[in-house]
Amino acid sequence: METQGYRCRSSRYIESGQSAVPSSVLFAAGLVGNVLALLLLGQHRRRSRSPGGRPPRVSAFYVLVSGLAVTDL
């Protein structure tokens, strides 16, 4: 039994009746969410400086969440 594979493999256009809007909305939501997460993490890190002006110790949570956001971005 021979399978033909995906029809879109050799297609260079969007078929009639199809839309790129759902994919675009999901892409934009992911982009905005990851950038927002990085901004919030950076803002929290700046606010949590010790009174002496030294940078705070970086927690494992901060490293992991930042890495996840950057990788997903």
C-alpha positions as CSV (number, residue, x, y, z in Angstrom):
1,M,0.0,0.0,0.0
2,E,1.6,3.3,-1.1
3,T,0.9,6.5,0.8
4,Q,1.0,9.8,-1.0
5,G,2.2,11.8,2.0
6,Y,1.3,15.4,2.7
7,R,-0.3,17.4,0.0
8,C,1.3,20.6,1.2
9,R,4.8,19.3,0.7
10,S,5.1,20.7,-2.8
11,S,2.6,23.5,-2.5
12,R,3.8,27.0,-2.6
13,Y,0.4,28.8,-2.0
14,I,-2.6,28.6,0.3
15,E,-5.4,26.7,-1.2
16,S,-8.7,28.4,-1.7
17,G,-10.9,28.2,1.4
18,Q,-7.9,28.0,3.7
19,S,-6.6,30.9,5.9
20,A,-3.2,31.7,7.5
21,V,-5.0,33.7,10.2
22,P,-5.1,31.0,13.0
23,S,-1.4,30.2,12.6
24,S,-0.6,33.9,12.6
25,V,-2.6,34.5,15.7
26,L,-0.9,31.7,17.6
27,F,2.5,32.9,16.5
28,A,1.8,36.4,17.6
29,A,0.4,35.2,21.0
30,G,3.5,33.1,21.6
31,L,5.8,35.9,20.6
32,V,4.1,38.5,22.8
33,G,3.9,36.0,25.7
34,N,7.6,35.1,25.6
35,V,8.7,38.8,25.3
36,L,6.4,39.7,28.2
37,A,7.8,36.9,30.3
38,L,11.3,38.1,29.7
39,L,10.5,41.7,30.4
40,L,8.7,40.8,33.7
41,L,11.6,38.6,34.8
42,G,14.1,41.3,34.0
43,Q,12.0,43.9,35.9
44,H,11.7,41.7,38.9
45,R,15.5,41.1,38.9
46,R,16.2,44.8,38.8
47,R,13.8,45.6,41.6
48,S,15.2,42.8,43.9
49,R,18.6,44.3,44.2
50,S,20.1,44.3,47.7
51,P,20.5,47.6,49.6
52,G,24.2,47.6,48.9
53,G,23.6,47.7,45.2
54,R,24.9,44.2,44.6
55,P,23.0,42.1,42.1
56,P,20.9,39.4,43.8
57,R,21.7,35.8,43.6
58,V,20.1,34.2,40.6
59,S,17.6,31.5,41.6
60,A,17.2,28.2,39.7
61,F,13.6,29.3,38.9
62,Y,14.8,32.5,37.3
63,V,17.4,30.6,35.2
64,L,15.0,27.9,34.1
65,V,12.1,30.2,33.3
66,S,14.3,32.6,31.4
67,G,15.9,29.7,29.5
68,L,12.5,28.3,28.6
69,A,11.3,31.7,27.4
70,V,14.4,32.3,25.3
71,T,14.4,28.8,23.8
72,D,10.7,29.1,23.0
73,L,11.1,32.5,21.5
